[in-house]
Amino acid sequence: DNLTWSVEGNVLKISGTGAMYDYQPGTAPWYEYSAQIKNIKVGYGVTSIGSYAFYNCESLKSVTIADGVSVGYEAFYGCSGLTTLKLGKGVTIDDSAFEDCTSLKSLTIKTNTTIDYYAFRYCTGLEKVYLNVAGCSLYSDIFEGCTNLKKAVVYGGTTIPYCLDIPTLTSAGPSGS
């Protein structure tokens, strides 16, 4: 790959062009820094985040992912401290990519995003989802086990497929981010 990474204080920055390697749990090159990493910034030019790249990085608080990045299988699985997730447009989120991120409270999903099965499964802290369904592909059970999810605001549509049990589902018209 043509990617570089650096840890500055508590921030891990990933930059360059192309795809990240897939890893097995605990084998990513920055794993030895996982206890100090609080923020991850994935820059423009990065096309994918590999499977298991940040698996069980429990100290992680914030992740920013640029437009068009694919997030691999269980890439952020078990990041129980994750509270803030900023996703760009056109992101692809693979199976279970953010599963068991129990501190995540709200989520904004922008246009042209693909969300695969169980992407946010067991994110028990998740209370609100803002979703622009324009150009989105949503697979089943993306919010399975999100027992505190009480509000979803949907732009450009009226429902989130397979998520009929959300108590407050609001259609907000065609706009949104």
Secondary structure, 3 states (H helix, E strand, C coil): CEEEEEEECCEEEEEEEEECCCCCCCCCCCHHHCCCCCEEEECCCEEEECCCCCCCCCCCCEEEECCCCEECCCCCCCCCCCCEEEECCCCEECCCCCCCCCCCCEEEECCCCEECCCCCCCCCCCCEEEEECCCCEECCCCCCCCCCCCEEEEECCCCCCCCCCCCEEEECCCCCC
